[in-house]
Amino acid sequence: MLTPVDIDCPYCGERIEILLDTSAGDQNYIEDCQVCCRPITVHVSIDDEGEAQAWVSGENEA
């Protein structure tokens, strides 16, 4: 199931919408910003109730 989530790009600061695949469980992946095209690392965690939490970081951030 794809869940839309709004995030702020860590490079340009623009708010963009990404789709999280919550059926895949916890994950980390790279997605390019739709505005500045820089690579954003997306971190997804699924809690015990199936709710997705997402946070993003830039290429050189932890």
Backbone as XML, in Angstrom:
<?xml version="1.0"?>
<chain id="A" units="angstrom">
  <residue number="1" name="MET">
    <atom name="N" x="0.839" y="-1.175" z="0.000"/>
    <atom name="CA" x="0.000" y="0.000" z="0.000"/>
    <atom name="C" x="0.886" y="1.241" z="0.000"/>
  </residue>
  <residue number="2" name="LEU">
    <atom name="N" x="0.592" y="2.175" z="-0.872"/>
    <atom name="CA" x="1.366" y="3.408" z="-0.953"/>
    <atom name="C" x="0.688" y="4.499" z="-0.128"/>
  </residue>
  <residue number="3" name="THR">
    <atom name="N" x="1.486" y="5.138" z="0.727"/>
    <atom name="CA" x="0.986" y="6.189" z="1.611"/>
    <atom name="C" x="1.676" y="7.499" z="1.264"/>
  </residue>
  <residue number="4" name="PRO">
    <atom name="N" x="0.930" y="8.554" z="0.897"/>
    <atom name="CA" x="1.569" y="9.842" z="0.603"/>
    <atom name="C" x="2.010" y="10.533" z="1.889"/>
  </residue>
  <residue number="5" name="VAL">
    <atom name="N" x="3.216" y="11.116" z="1.847"/>
    <atom name="CA" x="3.781" y="11.833" z="2.989"/>
    <atom name="C" x="4.447" y="13.095" z="2.458"/>
  </residue>
  <residue number="6" name="ASP">
    <atom name="N" x="4.225" y="14.220" z="3.139"/>
    <atom name="CA" x="4.901" y="15.467" z="2.793"/>
    <atom name="C" x="6.186" y="15.564" z="3.595"/>
  </residue>
  <residue number="7" name="ILE">
    <atom name="N" x="7.270" y="15.899" z="2.906"/>
    <atom name="CA" x="8.574" y="16.088" z="3.555"/>
    <atom name="C" x="9.171" y="17.411" z="3.085"/>
  </residue>
  <residue number="8" name="ASP">
    <atom name="N" x="10.164" y="17.897" z="3.815"/>
    <atom name="CA" x="10.923" y="19.076" z="3.399"/>
    <atom name="C" x="12.276" y="18.600" z="2.893"/>
  </residue>
  <residue number="9" name="CYS">
    <atom name="N" x="12.645" y="19.018" z="1.693"/>
    <atom name="CA" x="13.938" y="18.642" z="1.137"/>
    <atom name="C" x="15.046" y="19.206" z="2.028"/>
  </residue>
  <residue number="10" name="PRO">
    <atom name="N" x="16.028" y="18.374" z="2.422"/>
    <atom name="CA" x="17.116" y="18.872" z="3.271"/>
    <atom name="C" x="18.077" y="19.809" z="2.526"/>
  </residue>
  <residue number="11" name="TYR">
    <atom name="N" x="17.944" y="19.915" z="1.209"/>
    <atom name="CA" x="18.825" y="20.781" z="0.418"/>
    <atom name="C" x="18.165" y="22.122" z="0.098"/>
  </residue>
  <residue number="12" name="CYS">
    <atom name="N" x="17.017" y="22.078" z="-0.588"/>
    <atom name="CA" x="16.395" y="23.326" z="-1.044"/>
    <atom name="C" x="15.277" y="23.796" z="-0.120"/>
  </residue>
  <residue number="13" name="GLY">
    <atom name="N" x="14.833" y="22.937" z="0.814"/>
    <atom name="CA" x="13.818" y="23.322" z="1.777"/>
    <atom name="C" x="12.390" y="23.262" z="1.257"/>
  </residue>
  <residue number="14" name="GLU">
    <atom name="N" x="12.210" y="22.915" z="-0.005"/>
    <atom name="CA" x="10.856" y="22.836" z="-0.564"/>
    <atom name="C" x="10.101" y="21.652" z="0.020"/>
  </residue>
  <residue number="15" name="ARG">
    <atom name="N" x="8.800" y="21.829" z="0.227"/>
    <atom name="CA" x="7.937" y="20.738" z="0.695"/>
    <atom name="C" x="7.508" y="19.947" z="-0.530"/>
  </residue>
  <residue number="16" name="ILE">
    <atom name="N" x="7.774" y="18.629" z="-0.493"/>
    <atom name="CA" x="7.405" y="17.751" z="-1.590"/>
    <atom name="C" x="6.651" y="16.549" z="-1.034"/>
  </residue>
  <residue number="17" name="GLU">
    <atom name="N" x="5.907" y="15.898" z="-1.903"/>
    <atom name="CA" x="5.175" y="14.697" z="-1.498"/>
    <atom name="C" x="5.895" y="13.474" z="-2.040"/>
  </residue>
  <residue number="18" name="ILE">
    <atom name="N" x="6.095" y="12.487" z="-1.173"/>
    <atom name="CA" x="6.655" y="11.206" z="-1.595"/>
    <atom name="C" x="5.651" y="10.114" z="-1.233"/>
  </residue>
  <residue number="19" name="LEU">
    <atom name="N" x="5.783" y="8.968" z="-1.867"/>
    <atom name="CA" x="4.914" y="7.830" z="-1.586"/>
    <atom name="C" x="5.714" y="6.763" z="-0.865"/>
  </residue>
  <residue number="20" name="LEU">
    <atom name="N" x="5.220" y="6.338" z="0.288"/>
    <atom name="CA" x="5.878" y="5.293" z="1.067"/>
    <atom name="C" x="5.174" y="3.967" z="0.819"/>
  </residue>
  <residue number="21" name="ASP">
    <atom name="N" x="5.953" y="2.920" z="0.559"/>
    <atom name="CA" x="5.406" y="1.571" z="0.427"/>
    <atom name="C" x="5.430" y="0.939" z="1.809"/>
  </residue>
  <residue number="22" name="THR">
    <atom name="N" x="4.324" y="1.048" z="2.534"/>
    <atom name="CA" x="4.273" y="0.566" z="3.919"/>
    <atom name="C" x="4.249" y="-0.953" z="4.014"/>
  </residue>
  <residue number="23" name="SER">
    <atom name="N" x="4.010" y="-1.649" z="2.904"/>
    <atom name="CA" x="4.004" y="-3.117" z="2.930"/>
    <atom name="C" x="5.419" y="-3.687" z="2.977"/>
  </residue>
  <residue number="24" name="ALA">
    <atom name="N" x="6.431" y="-2.861" z="2.731"/>
    <atom name="CA" x="7.817" y="-3.327" z="2.684"/>
    <atom name="C" x="8.509" y="-3.281" z="4.044"/>
  </residue>
  <residue number="25" name="GLY">
    <atom name="N" x="7.832" y="-2.810" z="5.094"/>
    <atom name="CA" x="8.447" y="-2.742" z="6.416"/>
    <atom name="C" x="9.454" y="-1.613" z="6.527"/>
  </residue>
  <residue number="26" name="ASP">
    <atom name="N" x="10.316" y="-1.686" z="7.557"/>
    <atom name="CA" x="11.343" y="-0.667" z="7.756"/>
    <atom name="C" x="12.282" y="-0.664" z="6.561"/>
  </residue>
  <residue number="27" name="GLN">
    <atom name="N" x="12.696" y="0.543" z="6.144"/>
    <atom name="CA" x="13.548" y="0.639" z="4.961"/>
    <atom name="C" x="14.285" y="1.968" z="4.906"/>
  </residue>
  <residue number="28" name="ASN">
    <atom name="N" x="15.339" y="1.994" z="4.135"/>
    <atom name="CA" x="16.093" y="3.201" z="3.805"/>
    <atom name="C" x="16.318" y="3.165" z="2.301"/>
  </residue>
  <residue number="29" name="TYR">
    <atom name="N" x="16.087" y="4.288" z="1.647"/>
    <atom name="CA" x="16.320" y="4.341" z="0.206"/>
    <atom name="C" x="16.586" y="5.774" z="-0.220"/>
  </residue>
  <residue number="30" name="ILE">
    <atom name="N" x="17.054" y="5.943" z="-1.440"/>
    <atom name="CA" x="17.376" y="7.255" z="-1.997"/>
    <atom name="C" x="16.275" y="7.644" z="-2.982"/>
  </residue>
  <residue number="31" name="GLU">
    <atom name="N" x="15.808" y="8.881" z="-2.852"/>
    <atom name="CA" x="14.839" y="9.429" z="-3.801"/>
    <atom name="C" x="15.277" y="10.847" z="-4.133"/>
  </residue>
  <residue number="32" name="ASP">
    <atom name="N" x="15.283" y="11.204" z="-5.411"/>
    <atom name="CA" x="15.685" y="12.546" z="-5.813"/>
    <atom name="C" x="14.586" y="13.552" z="-5.514"/>
  </residue>
  <residue number="33" name="CYS">
    <atom name="N" x="14.989" y="14.744" z="-5.067"/>
    <atom name="CA" x="14.047" y="15.829" z="-4.838"/>
    <atom name="C" x="13.408" y="16.203" z="-6.171"/>
  </residue>
  <residue number="34" name="GLN">
    <atom name="N" x="12.103" y="16.406" z="-6.166"/>
    <atom name="CA" x="11.375" y="16.767" z="-7.377"/>
    <atom name="C" x="11.651" y="18.203" z="-7.806"/>
  </residue>
  <residue number="35" name="VAL">
    <atom name="N" x="12.239" y="19.012" z="-6.915"/>
    <atom name="CA" x="12.504" y="20.412" z="-7.225"/>
    <atom name="C" x="13.971" y="20.622" z="-7.616"/>
  </residue>
  <residue number="36" name="CYS">
    <atom name="N" x="14.904" y="20.207" z="-6.738"/>
    <atom name="CA" x="16.321" y="20.484" z="-6.995"/>
    <atom name="C" x="17.110" y="19.276" z="-7.509"/>
  </residue>
  <residue number="37" name="CYS">
    <atom name="N" x="16.466" y="18.117" z="-7.561"/>
    <atom name="CA" x="17.053" y="16.875" z="-8.096"/>
    <atom name="C" x="18.210" y="16.308" z="-7.279"/>
  </residue>
  <residue number="38" name="ARG">
    <atom name="N" x="18.430" y="16.784" z="-6.062"/>
    <atom name="CA" x="19.488" y="16.239" z="-5.210"/>
    <atom name="C" x="18.996" y="14.963" z="-4.543"/>
  </residue>
  <residue number="39" name="PRO">
    <atom name="N" x="19.911" y="14.035" z="-4.206"/>
    <atom name="CA" x="19.503" y="12.753" z="-3.619"/>
    <atom name="C" x="19.163" y="12.878" z="-2.130"/>
  </residue>
  <residue number="40" name="ILE">
    <atom name="N" x="17.940" y="12.496" z="-1.784"/>
    <atom name="CA" x="17.452" y="12.525" z="-0.409"/>
    <atom name="C" x="17.428" y="11.087" z="0.101"/>
  </residue>
  <residue number="41" name="THR">
    <atom name="N" x="17.997" y="10.861" z="1.280"/>
    <atom name="CA" x="17.890" y="9.548" z="1.903"/>
    <atom name="C" x="16.606" y="9.536" z="2.720"/>
  </residue>
  <residue number="42" name="VAL">
    <atom name="N" x="15.728" y="8.592" z="2.399"/>
    <atom name="CA" x="14.448" y="8.456" z="3.086"/>
    <atom name="C" x="14.549" y="7.274" z="4.039"/>
  </residue>
  <residue number="43" name="HIS">
    <atom name="N" x="14.216" y="7.511" z="5.295"/>
    <atom name="CA" x="14.228" y="6.482" z="6.331"/>
    <atom name="C" x="12.773" y="6.227" z="6.723"/>
  </residue>
  <residue number="44" name="VAL">
    <atom name="N" x="12.340" y="4.974" z="6.659"/>
    <atom name="CA" x="10.948" y="4.626" z="6.975"/>
    <atom name="C" x="10.950" y="3.585" z="8.088"/>
  </residue>
  <residue number="45" name="SER">
    <atom name="N" x="10.119" y="3.818" z="9.081"/>
    <atom name="CA" x="9.948" y="2.883" z="10.181"/>
    <atom name="C" x="8.452" y="2.616" z="10.334"/>
  </residue>
  <residue number="46" name="ILE">
    <atom name="N" x="8.086" y="1.353" z="10.449"/>
    <atom name="CA" x="6.694" y="0.969" z="10.632"/>
    <atom name="C" x="6.513" y="0.524" z="12.084"/>
  </residue>
  <residue number="47" name="ASP">
    <atom name="N" x="5.552" y="1.147" z="12.791"/>
    <atom name="CA" x="5.345" y="0.780" z="14.196"/>
    <atom name="C" x="4.479" y="-0.483" z="14.309"/>
  </residue>
  <residue number="48" name="ASP">
    <atom name="N" x="4.213" y="-0.906" z="15.532"/>
    <atom name="CA" x="3.466" y="-2.143" z="15.789"/>
    <atom name="C" x="2.035" y="-2.106" z="15.251"/>
  </residue>
  <residue number="49" name="GLU">
    <atom name="N" x="1.497" y="-0.903" z="15.066"/>
    <atom name="CA" x="0.129" y="-0.760" z="14.569"/>
    <atom name="C" x="0.082" y="-0.555" z="13.057"/>
  </residue>
  <residue number="50" name="GLY">
    <atom name="N" x="1.245" y="-0.620" z="12.396"/>
    <atom name="CA" x="1.299" y="-0.477" z="10.948"/>
    <atom name="C" x="1.395" y="0.944" z="10.453"/>
  </residue>
  <residue number="51" name="GLU">
    <atom name="N" x="1.565" y="1.902" z="11.370"/>
    <atom name="CA" x="1.699" y="3.302" z="10.984"/>
    <atom name="C" x="3.135" y="3.596" z="10.565"/>
  </residue>
  <residue number="52" name="ALA">
    <atom name="N" x="3.299" y="4.326" z="9.476"/>
    <atom name="CA" x="4.624" y="4.645" z="8.961"/>
    <atom name="C" x="5.118" y="5.973" z="9.531"/>
  </residue>
  <residue number="53" name="GLN">
    <atom name="N" x="6.374" y="6.001" z="9.917"/>
    <atom name="CA" x="7.076" y="7.218" z="10.310"/>
    <atom name="C" x="8.203" y="7.398" z="9.289"/>
  </residue>
  <residue number="54" name="ALA">
    <atom name="N" x="8.349" y="8.592" z="8.769"/>
    <atom name="CA" x="9.400" y="8.837" z="7.777"/>
    <atom name="C" x="10.180" y="10.078" z="8.158"/>
  </residue>
  <residue number="55" name="TRP">
    <atom name="N" x="11.478" y="10.020" z="7.939"/>
    <atom name="CA" x="12.327" y="11.193" z="8.094"/>
    <atom name="C" x="13.363" y="11.135" z="6.992"/>
  </residue>
  <residue number="56" name="VAL">
    <atom name="N" x="13.902" y="12.287" z="6.672"/>
    <atom name="CA" x="14.826" y="12.383" z="5.540"/>
    <atom name="C" x="16.129" y="13.019" z="5.981"/>
  </residue>
  <residue number="57" name="SER">
    <atom name="N" x="17.171" y="12.744" z="5.214"/>
    <atom name="CA" x="18.463" y="13.368" z="5.461"/>
    <atom name="C" x="19.164" y="13.583" z="4.128"/>
  </residue>
  <residue number="58" name="GLY">
    <atom name="N" x="20.115" y="14.487" z="4.156"/>
    <atom name="CA" x="20.926" y="14.729" z="2.977"/>
    <atom name="C" x="22.002" y="13.673" z="2.829"/>
  </residue>
  <residue number="59" name="GLU">
    <atom name="N" x="22.710" y="13.743" z="1.751"/>
    <atom name="CA" x="23.716" y="12.738" z="1.398"/>
    <atom name="C" x="24.802" y="12.569" z="2.454"/>
  </residue>
  <residue number="60" name="ASN">
    <atom name="N" x="25.235" y="13.648" z="3.082"/>
    <atom name="CA" x="26.336" y="13.578" z="4.045"/>
    <atom name="C" x="25.880" y="13.671" z="5.489"/>
  </residue>
  <residue number="61" name="GLU">
    <atom name="N" x="24.602" y="13.490" z="5.730"/>
    <atom name="CA" x="24.055" y="13.541" z="7.090"/>
    <atom name="C" x="23.811" y="12.128" z="7.590"/>
  </residue>
  <residue number="62" name="ALA">
    <atom name="N" x="23.748" y="11.983" z="8.897"/>
    <atom name="CA" x="23.466" y="10.659" z="9.484"/>
    <atom name="C" x="21.999" y="10.354" z="9.489"/>
  </residue>
</chain>
